[in-house]
Structures are given as structure tokens and as C-alpha cells.
Amino acid sequence: MGYASPFEGENEDESELEVEVNAELDPAYDPNYPPLIKWTKDHPKTQIIGESSEGVLTRSQLKAKQAALFSQVEFCMFNSFVSKIEPKTVNAALDHSDWVQAMQDELDEFERNRVWRLIPTPKDVSVFGLKWVFRNKLDKEGNVIRNKARLVVKGYCQEEGIDYEETFAPVASLESVRIFLAYAAHKNFEVFQMDVKCAFLNGELEETDL
């Protein structure tokens, strides 16, 4: 003789009713969750984080992509602090804070290297004027990376044989020359001066004067 519960039929009816109610509230409701079969195909795109068309990226590829993006953002931030205009006069340059800073950097460089000293004008001496030259430094892609201001003397006012005998262009700063001479004196080295007459630094030397 078996035992039968009087509420057995009612529980089954209630469970079926609960499944129907849940199905009406949520169409994606599955009473057999979790599934016994693992699906790896047709994954919902709404659950994919990022761009699904790019494919899978390794850690090194992701790091390189982030570095490239950071360099672009850094260049945009840097490019906002430089001017793309090359002024022709000092008055035009004073209207731009970027060029004012470039001029101040040039004067600070003179002060640091001690190559310029402001003195009263001597008597019976013709003084040559100065001129500011403004140029934009470009990278290999043609983007402006620096505003450079140069303070030069108006050398075209001089006459050869009267104001000067010969011209030269030093390629090393005076600070580097002082360090070199101090080290040579400390080590008792013998120093030679040589005037190189060639068009390029890496060109073949045809004549030298020792």
C-alpha cells in the first residue's frame, strides 16, 4: 500500500503556473538554466566589450595600440602650445605668447653661456643693429614642434676689408670650448687649432691650415 499526498497535483499545477508567469514577464526565461551544453557559436554582440570587428588582440598588440593613442593625444596637447605663424617683425611676434617665450629663451641662453654683455655705446664707434629671426621647426611629417627665435646682428652693414677680414661660423658653444680647454690643461694635453675649409662636415678635406 503506497502513500499519496493530497497536495501532489496542486504543487504540479502551481509549478506550471509559475513557469508560465515567469515566461510572460521575461521572454528570455529558461527554466532549464543552466544549460547542459556549452555554446561557443553566435555569441550575442550586446555582451561583447569593445569593437567586435577588430578581432582578438594580444597583450603586446594592445600595449602598442595604447602607446600610439597616447602619443597622438600628447602631440595634440603639445601642438596647442606652439604657434604655426612665422612673424616678420618684433611687433607681430609680441602679439603671440609663444613667440614671446621663444625670444625670452634666446636671451636666457645668452645669459647662461655668458656670450653677451650689455654695455653703453662707446664714442666714435659705429654700432650695428640687431634683428630677430623667427622660424618654425618642423618634424619629418611637417608638423610644427618648436618656435625658434634667433637674435642676429645685421652683418650686411659691414664691408670686407674695413670692418672685418674674414668670417667664420663656430659649430661649438663657448661653454663646450671652455670645458675642453680645462680638461686638456688638467691632463697636460697638447691642443692644436685647425681651420677646416670644406662645404660639409663629412666631406673630403682638400686643404687645411694648421
KOLMI-552634 format. One record per residue: residue in one letter; x, y, z of N, C-alpha, C in turn. Coordinates in steps of 0.1 Angstrom, whole numbers, plus 5000, padded with zeros to 4 digits. Each point is the difference from the previous one (the first is absolute). Example, Ala and Ser with C-alpha at 12.3 -4.5 7.8 and 13.67 -1.06 7.14 Angstrom:
// KOLMI-552634
+---+------+------+------+------+------+------+------+------+------+
! r !  n.u !  n.v !  n.w ! ca.u ! ca.v ! ca.w !  c.u !  c.v !  c.w !
+---+------+------+------+------+------+------+------+------+------+
! A ! 5132 ! 4943 ! 5078 ! 4991 ! 5012 ! 5000 ! 5009 ! 5012 ! 5000 !
! S ! 4996 ! 5011 ! 4993 ! 5009 ! 5011 ! 5000 ! 4992 ! 5011 ! 5008 !
+---+------+------+------+------+------+------+------+------+------+
// end
This chain:
// KOLMI-552634
+---+------+------+------+------+------+------+------+------+------+
! r !  n.u !  n.v !  n.w ! ca.u ! ca.v ! ca.w !  c.u !  c.v !  c.w !
+---+------+------+------+------+------+------+------+------+------+
! M ! 5008 ! 4988 ! 5000 ! 4992 ! 5012 ! 5000 ! 5009 ! 5012 ! 5000 !
! G ! 4998 ! 5009 ! 4990 ! 5008 ! 5011 ! 4999 ! 4993 ! 5013 ! 5006 !
! Y ! 5009 ! 5010 ! 5002 ! 4995 ! 5012 ! 5006 ! 5000 ! 5011 ! 4989 !
! A ! 4989 ! 5007 ! 4999 ! 4998 ! 5011 ! 4990 ! 4997 ! 5012 ! 5007 !
! S ! 5006 ! 5011 ! 4996 ! 4998 ! 5013 ! 5007 ! 4988 ! 5006 ! 4993 !
! P ! 4991 ! 5006 ! 5008 ! 4988 ! 5006 ! 4994 ! 5003 ! 5013 ! 4993 !
! F ! 5012 ! 5006 ! 5003 ! 5004 ! 5013 ! 4994 ! 5010 ! 4998 ! 4988 !
! E ! 5001 ! 4987 ! 4996 ! 5010 ! 4998 ! 4989 ! 4996 ! 5006 ! 4987 !
! G ! 4988 ! 4999 ! 4996 ! 4995 ! 5006 ! 4988 ! 5000 ! 5015 ! 5000 !
! E ! 4997 ! 5005 ! 5012 ! 4999 ! 5015 ! 5001 ! 5014 ! 5006 ! 4999 !
! N ! 5011 ! 4993 ! 5005 ! 5014 ! 5005 ! 4999 ! 5004 ! 5001 ! 4985 !
! E ! 4996 ! 4989 ! 4993 ! 5004 ! 5000 ! 4985 ! 4993 ! 5011 ! 4993 !
! D ! 4987 ! 5002 ! 5003 ! 4993 ! 5011 ! 4994 ! 5006 ! 5014 ! 5003 !
! E ! 5004 ! 5001 ! 5012 ! 5006 ! 5013 ! 5004 ! 5014 ! 5002 ! 4993 !
! S ! 5008 ! 4990 ! 4999 ! 5013 ! 5001 ! 4993 ! 4998 ! 5003 ! 4986 !
! E ! 4990 ! 4994 ! 4993 ! 4998 ! 5003 ! 4986 ! 4995 ! 5015 ! 4999 !
! L ! 4991 ! 5004 ! 5009 ! 4996 ! 5014 ! 5000 ! 5011 ! 5010 ! 5002 !
! E ! 5009 ! 4996 ! 5009 ! 5012 ! 5009 ! 5002 ! 5009 ! 5001 ! 4988 !
! V ! 5002 ! 4989 ! 4993 ! 5008 ! 5001 ! 4987 ! 4993 ! 5008 ! 4990 !
! E ! 4987 ! 4999 ! 4999 ! 4993 ! 5009 ! 4990 ! 5000 ! 5014 ! 5004 !
! V ! 4999 ! 5003 ! 5013 ! 5001 ! 5014 ! 5004 ! 5014 ! 5006 ! 4997 !
! N ! 5010 ! 4993 ! 5004 ! 5014 ! 5004 ! 4997 ! 5003 ! 5002 ! 4985 !
! A ! 4994 ! 4991 ! 4992 ! 5002 ! 5001 ! 4986 ! 4993 ! 5013 ! 4994 !
! E ! 4989 ! 5003 ! 5006 ! 4993 ! 5012 ! 4996 ! 5008 ! 5013 ! 5004 !
! L ! 5005 ! 5000 ! 5012 ! 5008 ! 5011 ! 5005 ! 5013 ! 5002 ! 4992 !
! D ! 5007 ! 4989 ! 4998 ! 5013 ! 5001 ! 4993 ! 5000 ! 4989 ! 4989 !
! P ! 5000 ! 5005 ! 4987 ! 5000 ! 4990 ! 4989 ! 5012 ! 4992 ! 5000 !
! A ! 5012 ! 5005 ! 5005 ! 5012 ! 4992 ! 5000 ! 5001 ! 4991 ! 5011 !
! Y ! 4990 ! 4998 ! 5008 ! 5000 ! 4991 ! 5012 ! 5001 ! 4986 ! 4995 !
! D ! 5009 ! 4992 ! 5006 ! 5002 ! 4986 ! 4996 ! 5000 ! 4992 ! 5013 !
! P ! 4990 ! 4992 ! 5002 ! 4999 ! 4992 ! 5013 ! 5011 ! 4990 ! 5001 !
! N ! 5006 ! 4996 ! 4989 ! 5011 ! 4990 ! 5000 ! 5014 ! 5006 ! 5002 !
! Y ! 5001 ! 5012 ! 5004 ! 5013 ! 5007 ! 5002 ! 5006 ! 4994 ! 5013 !
! P ! 5013 ! 4998 ! 5001 ! 5010 ! 5002 ! 4989 ! 4999 ! 4988 ! 4990 !
! P ! 5003 ! 5003 ! 4987 ! 5000 ! 4990 ! 4990 ! 5011 ! 4989 ! 5002 !
! L ! 4997 ! 4989 ! 4995 ! 5010 ! 4989 ! 5001 ! 5010 ! 5000 ! 4988 !
! I ! 4996 ! 5008 ! 4990 ! 5009 ! 5001 ! 4988 ! 5007 ! 5013 ! 5000 !
! K ! 5013 ! 5001 ! 4997 ! 5007 ! 5012 ! 5000 ! 5000 ! 5005 ! 4985 !
! W ! 4994 ! 5012 ! 4998 ! 5000 ! 5006 ! 4987 ! 5012 ! 5009 ! 4998 !
! T ! 5006 ! 4998 ! 4988 ! 5012 ! 5009 ! 4997 ! 4997 ! 5007 ! 4987 !
! K ! 4988 ! 5000 ! 4994 ! 4997 ! 5006 ! 4987 ! 4989 ! 5010 ! 5002 !
! D ! 5001 ! 5010 ! 4991 ! 4989 ! 5010 ! 5000 ! 4998 ! 5007 ! 5014 !
! H ! 5011 ! 5004 ! 5006 ! 5000 ! 5007 ! 5013 ! 4993 ! 5014 ! 4998 !
! P ! 4991 ! 5004 ! 5009 ! 4993 ! 5013 ! 4998 ! 5010 ! 5011 ! 5000 !
! K ! 4999 ! 5009 ! 4989 ! 5009 ! 5011 ! 4999 ! 4998 ! 5010 ! 5011 !
! T ! 4988 ! 5000 ! 5006 ! 4997 ! 5010 ! 5011 ! 5009 ! 4997 ! 5012 !
! Q ! 5005 ! 4988 ! 5001 ! 5008 ! 4996 ! 5012 ! 5015 ! 5001 ! 4997 !
! I ! 5004 ! 5005 ! 4988 ! 5014 ! 5002 ! 4996 ! 5005 ! 5014 ! 5004 !
! I ! 5011 ! 5001 ! 5007 ! 5005 ! 5012 ! 5005 ! 5011 ! 5005 ! 4989 !
! G ! 4998 ! 5012 ! 4994 ! 5009 ! 5004 ! 4990 ! 4995 ! 4998 ! 4986 !
! E ! 5008 ! 5002 ! 4990 ! 4997 ! 4999 ! 4986 ! 5002 ! 4986 ! 4996 !
! S ! 4989 ! 4993 ! 4996 ! 5001 ! 4986 ! 4997 ! 5006 ! 4998 ! 4986 !
! S ! 5001 ! 5010 ! 4991 ! 5006 ! 4998 ! 4987 ! 5015 ! 5000 ! 5000 !
! E ! 5006 ! 5005 ! 5011 ! 5015 ! 5000 ! 5001 ! 5006 ! 4987 ! 5003 !
! G ! 4993 ! 4991 ! 5005 ! 5006 ! 4987 ! 5003 ! 5007 ! 5000 ! 5013 !
! V ! 5007 ! 4989 ! 5003 ! 5006 ! 4998 ! 5013 ! 5014 ! 5006 ! 5000 !
! L ! 5003 ! 5008 ! 5010 ! 5013 ! 5007 ! 5001 ! 5008 ! 4993 ! 5011 !
! T ! 5013 ! 4998 ! 4998 ! 5009 ! 4995 ! 5010 ! 5004 ! 5012 ! 5010 !
! R ! 5006 ! 4996 ! 5010 ! 5004 ! 5011 ! 5010 ! 5010 ! 5010 ! 4994 !
! S ! 5010 ! 4994 ! 4992 ! 5009 ! 5009 ! 4993 ! 4994 ! 5009 ! 4990 !
! Q ! 4990 ! 4995 ! 4992 ! 4993 ! 5008 ! 4990 ! 4992 ! 5010 ! 5007 !
! L ! 4993 ! 4997 ! 5011 ! 4992 ! 5009 ! 5007 ! 5009 ! 5011 ! 5007 !
! K ! 5012 ! 4997 ! 5005 ! 5009 ! 5010 ! 5005 ! 5005 ! 5009 ! 4989 !
! A ! 5003 ! 4995 ! 4988 ! 5004 ! 5008 ! 4989 ! 4989 ! 5010 ! 4996 !
! K ! 4988 ! 4995 ! 5000 ! 4989 ! 5008 ! 4996 ! 4997 ! 5011 ! 5009 !
! Q ! 5001 ! 4997 ! 5013 ! 4999 ! 5011 ! 5011 ! 5011 ! 5010 ! 4999 !
! A ! 5012 ! 4995 ! 4997 ! 5012 ! 5010 ! 4999 ! 4998 ! 5009 ! 4988 !
! A ! 4995 ! 4995 ! 4989 ! 4998 ! 5008 ! 4988 ! 4989 ! 5011 ! 5003 !
! L ! 4989 ! 4995 ! 5007 ! 4989 ! 5010 ! 5003 ! 5005 ! 5010 ! 5010 !
! F ! 5009 ! 4996 ! 5010 ! 5005 ! 5010 ! 5009 ! 5009 ! 5010 ! 4993 !
! S ! 5008 ! 4996 ! 4991 ! 5009 ! 5009 ! 4993 ! 4992 ! 5010 ! 4991 !
! Q ! 4989 ! 4996 ! 4995 ! 4991 ! 5009 ! 4992 ! 4994 ! 5010 ! 5009 !
! V ! 4995 ! 4996 ! 5012 ! 4995 ! 5009 ! 5010 ! 5010 ! 5010 ! 5005 !
! E ! 5012 ! 4995 ! 5002 ! 5011 ! 5008 ! 5005 ! 5004 ! 5010 ! 4990 !
! F ! 5000 ! 4996 ! 4987 ! 5004 ! 5010 ! 4989 ! 4989 ! 5011 ! 4999 !
! C ! 4987 ! 4996 ! 5001 ! 4990 ! 5010 ! 4999 ! 5001 ! 5010 ! 5012 !
! M ! 5003 ! 4995 ! 5012 ! 5002 ! 5009 ! 5011 ! 5012 ! 5009 ! 4998 !
! F ! 5011 ! 4995 ! 4994 ! 5012 ! 5008 ! 4998 ! 4998 ! 5010 ! 4989 !
! N ! 4993 ! 4995 ! 4989 ! 4997 ! 5009 ! 4989 ! 4992 ! 5012 ! 5003 !
! S ! 4993 ! 4999 ! 5011 ! 4991 ! 5012 ! 5004 ! 5009 ! 5011 ! 5007 !
! F ! 5012 ! 4997 ! 5003 ! 5009 ! 5010 ! 5007 ! 5010 ! 5006 ! 4991 !
! V ! 5000 ! 4997 ! 4987 ! 5009 ! 5006 ! 4990 ! 4992 ! 5007 ! 4990 !
! S ! 5007 ! 5010 ! 4994 ! 4993 ! 5008 ! 4989 ! 5005 ! 4996 ! 4987 !
! K ! 4991 ! 4999 ! 4990 ! 5003 ! 4997 ! 4986 ! 5003 ! 5012 ! 4992 !
! I ! 5000 ! 5012 ! 5005 ! 5002 ! 5012 ! 4993 ! 5014 ! 5004 ! 5002 !
! E ! 5007 ! 5004 ! 4989 ! 5013 ! 5006 ! 5001 ! 5000 ! 5015 ! 4998 !
! P ! 5001 ! 5007 ! 5011 ! 4999 ! 5015 ! 4999 ! 5012 ! 5005 ! 4993 !
! K ! 4999 ! 5012 ! 4993 ! 5011 ! 5006 ! 4993 ! 5006 ! 5011 ! 5008 !
! T ! 4993 ! 5006 ! 5010 ! 5005 ! 5011 ! 5008 ! 4998 ! 4997 ! 5015 !
! V ! 5007 ! 5007 ! 5008 ! 4999 ! 4998 ! 5014 ! 4986 ! 5004 ! 5005 !
! N ! 4994 ! 5011 ! 4995 ! 4987 ! 5004 ! 5004 ! 4990 ! 4989 ! 4997 !
! A ! 5001 ! 4993 ! 4989 ! 4991 ! 4989 ! 4997 ! 5002 ! 4988 ! 5009 !
! A ! 5013 ! 4998 ! 5004 ! 5003 ! 4989 ! 5009 ! 4995 ! 5002 ! 5015 !
! L ! 5000 ! 5013 ! 5004 ! 4995 ! 5003 ! 5013 ! 4985 ! 4998 ! 5002 !
! D ! 4993 ! 4998 ! 4989 ! 4986 ! 4997 ! 5002 ! 4997 ! 4985 ! 5003 !
! H ! 5010 ! 4992 ! 4999 ! 4998 ! 4986 ! 5003 ! 5009 ! 4996 ! 5012 !
! S ! 4994 ! 4994 ! 5010 ! 5007 ! 4996 ! 5012 ! 5011 ! 4989 ! 4997 !
! D ! 4997 ! 4992 ! 4990 ! 5010 ! 4989 ! 4996 ! 5013 ! 5006 ! 4996 !
! W ! 4999 ! 5010 ! 4991 ! 5013 ! 5007 ! 4995 ! 5006 ! 5008 ! 5011 !
! V ! 4993 ! 5006 ! 5009 ! 5006 ! 5007 ! 5011 ! 5008 ! 4991 ! 5008 !
! Q ! 4995 ! 4988 ! 5003 ! 5007 ! 4990 ! 5008 ! 5013 ! 4996 ! 4992 !
! A ! 4999 ! 4998 ! 4987 ! 5012 ! 4996 ! 4992 ! 5010 ! 5011 ! 5000 !
! M ! 4996 ! 5013 ! 5000 ! 5010 ! 5011 ! 5001 ! 5007 ! 5000 ! 5014 !
! Q ! 4992 ! 4997 ! 5010 ! 5005 ! 5000 ! 5014 ! 5010 ! 4988 ! 5001 !
! D ! 4997 ! 4989 ! 4994 ! 5009 ! 4989 ! 5001 ! 5014 ! 5003 ! 4993 !
! E ! 4999 ! 5007 ! 4989 ! 5012 ! 5004 ! 4993 ! 5009 ! 5009 ! 5009 !
! L ! 4994 ! 5010 ! 5006 ! 5007 ! 5009 ! 5009 ! 5006 ! 4992 ! 5012 !
! D ! 4992 ! 4991 ! 5006 ! 5005 ! 4992 ! 5011 ! 5012 ! 4991 ! 4996 !
! E ! 5000 ! 4996 ! 4987 ! 5011 ! 4992 ! 4995 ! 5013 ! 5008 ! 5000 !
! F ! 4998 ! 5013 ! 4995 ! 5012 ! 5009 ! 5001 ! 5005 ! 5002 ! 5014 !
! E ! 4991 ! 5002 ! 5009 ! 5004 ! 5002 ! 5014 ! 5007 ! 4988 ! 5006 !
! R ! 4995 ! 4988 ! 4996 ! 5005 ! 4988 ! 5006 ! 5014 ! 4997 ! 4994 !
! N ! 5002 ! 5002 ! 4988 ! 5013 ! 4998 ! 4993 ! 5010 ! 5011 ! 5002 !
! R ! 4995 ! 5011 ! 5005 ! 5009 ! 5012 ! 5002 ! 5007 ! 5005 ! 4988 !
! V ! 4992 ! 5001 ! 4989 ! 5005 ! 5004 ! 4987 ! 4995 ! 5014 ! 4996 !
! W ! 4993 ! 5006 ! 5009 ! 4994 ! 5013 ! 4997 ! 5000 ! 5009 ! 5012 !
! R ! 5005 ! 5012 ! 4999 ! 5000 ! 5010 ! 5011 ! 4996 ! 5013 ! 4995 !
! L ! 4991 ! 5006 ! 5007 ! 4994 ! 5013 ! 4997 ! 5008 ! 5011 ! 5006 !
! I ! 5006 ! 5009 ! 4991 ! 5008 ! 5011 ! 5004 ! 4996 ! 5013 ! 4993 !
! P ! 5004 ! 5011 ! 5006 ! 4997 ! 5013 ! 4993 ! 5007 ! 5001 ! 4986 !
! T ! 4994 ! 5007 ! 4991 ! 5006 ! 5002 ! 4987 ! 5013 ! 5008 ! 5001 !
! P ! 5011 ! 4994 ! 4995 ! 5013 ! 5008 ! 5000 ! 4999 ! 5011 ! 4990 !
! K ! 5009 ! 5010 ! 5003 ! 5000 ! 5012 ! 4991 ! 5008 ! 4997 ! 4988 !
! D ! 4996 ! 5007 ! 4989 ! 5007 ! 4999 ! 4987 ! 5000 ! 4985 ! 4995 !
! V ! 4990 ! 4993 ! 5002 ! 4999 ! 4986 ! 4996 ! 4986 ! 4998 ! 4993 !
! S ! 5001 ! 4994 ! 4988 ! 4987 ! 4997 ! 4993 ! 4995 ! 4987 ! 5005 !
! V ! 4988 ! 5000 ! 5005 ! 4993 ! 4989 ! 5006 ! 4991 ! 4993 ! 4990 !
! F ! 5001 ! 4987 ! 4998 ! 4991 ! 4993 ! 4991 ! 4987 ! 4996 ! 5008 !
! G ! 4989 ! 5001 ! 4993 ! 4988 ! 4997 ! 5006 ! 4997 ! 4985 ! 5001 !
! L ! 4990 ! 4996 ! 5008 ! 4996 ! 4986 ! 5002 ! 4987 ! 4998 ! 4993 !
! K ! 4997 ! 4987 ! 4997 ! 4988 ! 4996 ! 4994 ! 4996 ! 4987 ! 5005 !
! W ! 4987 ! 4998 ! 5003 ! 4994 ! 4988 ! 5004 ! 4995 ! 4992 ! 4988 !
! V ! 5004 ! 4987 ! 4999 ! 4996 ! 4991 ! 4990 ! 4992 ! 4989 ! 5006 !
! F ! 4988 ! 4998 ! 4995 ! 4990 ! 4991 ! 5005 ! 4998 ! 4988 ! 4990 !
! R ! 5002 ! 4988 ! 5005 ! 4998 ! 4988 ! 4991 ! 4993 ! 4989 ! 5008 !
! N ! 4992 ! 4993 ! 4993 ! 4993 ! 4988 ! 5006 ! 5008 ! 4987 ! 4997 !
! K ! 5003 ! 4993 ! 5010 ! 5007 ! 4987 ! 4998 ! 4990 ! 4989 ! 4997 !
! L ! 5002 ! 4992 ! 4990 ! 4990 ! 4990 ! 4995 ! 5006 ! 4986 ! 5002 !
! D ! 4992 ! 4990 ! 5002 ! 5004 ! 4987 ! 5000 ! 5000 ! 4994 ! 4986 !
! K ! 5002 ! 4987 ! 4999 ! 5000 ! 4993 ! 4987 ! 4987 ! 5000 ! 4993 !
! E ! 4989 ! 5002 ! 5008 ! 4987 ! 5000 ! 4994 ! 4995 ! 5014 ! 4997 !
! G ! 5008 ! 5010 ! 5003 ! 4996 ! 5014 ! 4997 ! 4992 ! 5006 ! 5011 !
! N ! 5000 ! 4995 ! 5012 ! 4992 ! 5006 ! 5011 ! 5010 ! 5009 ! 5008 !
! V ! 4994 ! 5011 ! 5005 ! 5008 ! 5010 ! 5007 ! 5002 ! 4994 ! 5014 !
! I ! 5013 ! 4999 ! 5004 ! 5003 ! 4994 ! 5013 ! 5007 ! 5010 ! 5009 !
! R ! 5005 ! 5012 ! 4994 ! 5007 ! 5009 ! 5009 ! 5000 ! 5014 ! 4993 !
! N ! 4998 ! 5010 ! 5008 ! 5002 ! 5014 ! 4995 ! 5014 ! 5005 ! 5004 !
! K ! 5008 ! 5003 ! 4990 ! 5014 ! 5004 ! 5003 ! 5002 ! 5015 ! 4996 !
! A ! 5005 ! 5007 ! 5009 ! 5003 ! 5014 ! 4998 ! 5015 ! 5002 ! 5001 !
! R ! 5006 ! 5007 ! 4990 ! 5015 ! 5003 ! 5000 ! 5002 ! 5015 ! 4999 !
! L ! 5009 ! 5004 ! 5009 ! 5004 ! 5014 ! 5000 ! 5014 ! 5001 ! 4993 !
! V ! 5000 ! 5006 ! 4988 ! 5012 ! 5001 ! 4992 ! 5003 ! 5015 ! 4997 !
! V ! 5013 ! 5002 ! 4997 ! 5004 ! 5013 ! 4997 ! 4999 ! 5003 ! 4985 !
! K ! 4997 ! 5012 ! 4996 ! 4999 ! 5003 ! 4986 ! 5014 ! 5001 ! 4993 !
! G ! 5005 ! 4988 ! 4997 ! 5013 ! 5000 ! 4994 ! 5001 ! 5005 ! 4986 !
! Y ! 4989 ! 5002 ! 4993 ! 5001 ! 5005 ! 4987 ! 5004 ! 5015 ! 5000 !
! C ! 5000 ! 5007 ! 5012 ! 5005 ! 5014 ! 5000 ! 5015 ! 5001 ! 5000 !
! Q ! 5007 ! 4989 ! 5002 ! 5015 ! 5000 ! 5001 ! 5006 ! 4999 ! 4985 !
! E ! 5012 ! 5005 ! 4999 ! 5007 ! 5000 ! 4988 ! 5013 ! 4992 ! 5002 !
! E ! 5002 ! 4991 ! 4991 ! 5012 ! 4991 ! 5001 ! 5013 ! 5009 ! 4998 !
! G ! 5010 ! 4998 ! 5008 ! 5012 ! 5008 ! 5000 ! 5000 ! 5012 ! 5008 !
! I ! 4988 ! 5005 ! 5004 ! 4999 ! 5011 ! 5009 ! 4995 ! 4996 ! 5014 !
! D ! 4989 ! 4993 ! 5000 ! 4994 ! 4995 ! 5013 ! 5005 ! 4986 ! 5004 !
! Y ! 5004 ! 4992 ! 4990 ! 5005 ! 4987 ! 5004 ! 5009 ! 4995 ! 4989 !
! E ! 5008 ! 4990 ! 5003 ! 5009 ! 4994 ! 4990 ! 4994 ! 4986 ! 4995 !
! E ! 4995 ! 4992 ! 5009 ! 4995 ! 4987 ! 4996 ! 4988 ! 4997 ! 5009 !
! T ! 4992 ! 4990 ! 4996 ! 4989 ! 4996 ! 5007 ! 5001 ! 4985 ! 5004 !
! F ! 4994 ! 4996 ! 5011 ! 5000 ! 4986 ! 5004 ! 4987 ! 4998 ! 5008 !
! A ! 4997 ! 4987 ! 5001 ! 4988 ! 4996 ! 5007 ! 5003 ! 4989 ! 5009 !
! P ! 5001 ! 5003 ! 5013 ! 5004 ! 4989 ! 5010 ! 4988 ! 4990 ! 5001 !
! V ! 5004 ! 4988 ! 5001 ! 4989 ! 4989 ! 5001 ! 4999 ! 4996 ! 5014 !
! A ! 5008 ! 5004 ! 5009 ! 5000 ! 4996 ! 5014 ! 4997 ! 5013 ! 5009 !
! S ! 4993 ! 4998 ! 5010 ! 4997 ! 5011 ! 5009 ! 5013 ! 5003 ! 5008 !
! L ! 5001 ! 5013 ! 5005 ! 5012 ! 5004 ! 5008 ! 5001 ! 4992 ! 5013 !
! E ! 4989 ! 4996 ! 5005 ! 5000 ! 4991 ! 5013 ! 5007 ! 4987 ! 4997 !
! S ! 4997 ! 4994 ! 4988 ! 5007 ! 4987 ! 4997 ! 5015 ! 5002 ! 4997 !
! V ! 5003 ! 5012 ! 4994 ! 5014 ! 5003 ! 4998 ! 5008 ! 5002 ! 5013 !
! R ! 4993 ! 5006 ! 5010 ! 5007 ! 5002 ! 5013 ! 5002 ! 4987 ! 5007 !
! I ! 4990 ! 4991 ! 4999 ! 5001 ! 4987 ! 5007 ! 5011 ! 4992 ! 4994 !
! F ! 5001 ! 5001 ! 4986 ! 5011 ! 4992 ! 4993 ! 5013 ! 5005 ! 5004 !
! L ! 5002 ! 5014 ! 5000 ! 5013 ! 5005 ! 5004 ! 5004 ! 4997 ! 5014 !
! A ! 4990 ! 5001 ! 5009 ! 5003 ! 4997 ! 5014 ! 5004 ! 4985 ! 5002 !
! Y ! 4993 ! 4991 ! 4993 ! 5004 ! 4986 ! 5001 ! 5014 ! 4998 ! 4994 !
! A ! 5003 ! 5006 ! 4989 ! 5013 ! 4999 ! 4994 ! 5011 ! 5005 ! 5009 !
! A ! 4997 ! 5011 ! 5007 ! 5011 ! 5006 ! 5009 ! 5001 ! 4991 ! 5012 !
! H ! 4990 ! 4994 ! 5004 ! 5001 ! 4991 ! 5012 ! 5008 ! 4987 ! 4997 !
! K ! 4998 ! 4995 ! 4987 ! 5008 ! 4988 ! 4996 ! 5013 ! 5003 ! 4993 !
! N ! 5003 ! 5013 ! 4999 ! 5013 ! 5004 ! 4993 ! 5000 ! 4995 ! 4986 !
! F ! 4988 ! 5001 ! 4993 ! 4999 ! 4997 ! 4986 ! 5005 ! 5012 ! 4992 !
! E ! 5005 ! 4996 ! 4988 ! 5004 ! 5010 ! 4990 ! 4988 ! 5003 ! 4991 !
! V ! 4996 ! 5012 ! 4998 ! 4988 ! 5004 ! 4992 ! 5005 ! 5007 ! 4988 !
! F ! 4994 ! 4995 ! 4989 ! 5003 ! 5007 ! 4987 ! 4987 ! 5006 ! 4994 !
! Q ! 5001 ! 5011 ! 4994 ! 4989 ! 5007 ! 4993 ! 5001 ! 4998 ! 4985 !
! M ! 4989 ! 4996 ! 4994 ! 5000 ! 4997 ! 4986 ! 4988 ! 5007 ! 4994 !
! D ! 5002 ! 5007 ! 4989 ! 4989 ! 5006 ! 4992 ! 4997 ! 4991 ! 4989 !
! V ! 4988 ! 4995 ! 5000 ! 4995 ! 4990 ! 4989 ! 4993 ! 5008 ! 4990 !
! K ! 5004 ! 4998 ! 4988 ! 4993 ! 5007 ! 4988 ! 4994 ! 4989 ! 4992 !
! C ! 4987 ! 4998 ! 5003 ! 4993 ! 4990 ! 4991 ! 4985 ! 5003 ! 5002 !
! A ! 4992 ! 4996 ! 4990 ! 4986 ! 5003 ! 5000 ! 4992 ! 4993 ! 5010 !
! F ! 5004 ! 4987 ! 5002 ! 4992 ! 4991 ! 5010 ! 5010 ! 4995 ! 5010 !
! L ! 4994 ! 4997 ! 5012 ! 5009 ! 4995 ! 5011 ! 5005 ! 4986 ! 4996 !
! N ! 4993 ! 4992 ! 4992 ! 5004 ! 4987 ! 4997 ! 5007 ! 4999 ! 4986 !
! G ! 5003 ! 5012 ! 4994 ! 5006 ! 5000 ! 4987 ! 5015 ! 4997 ! 5001 !
! E ! 5006 ! 4998 ! 4988 ! 5014 ! 4997 ! 5000 ! 5008 ! 5013 ! 5001 !
! L ! 5010 ! 5000 ! 5008 ! 5008 ! 5012 ! 5002 ! 5011 ! 5002 ! 4989 !
! E ! 4999 ! 5011 ! 4994 ! 5010 ! 5003 ! 4989 ! 5012 ! 5008 ! 5005 !
! E ! 4997 ! 5009 ! 5009 ! 5011 ! 5009 ! 5006 ! 4996 ! 5003 ! 5014 !
! T ! 5010 ! 5001 ! 5008 ! 4999 ! 5004 ! 5014 ! 5011 ! 5009 ! 5004 !
! D ! 4997 ! 5009 ! 5009 ! 5011 ! 5009 ! 5005 ! 5002 ! 4998 ! 5015 !
! L ! 5012 ! 4996 ! 5004 ! 5003 ! 4997 ! 5014 ! 5007 ! 5012 ! 5006 !
+---+------+------+------+------+------+------+------+------+------+
// end
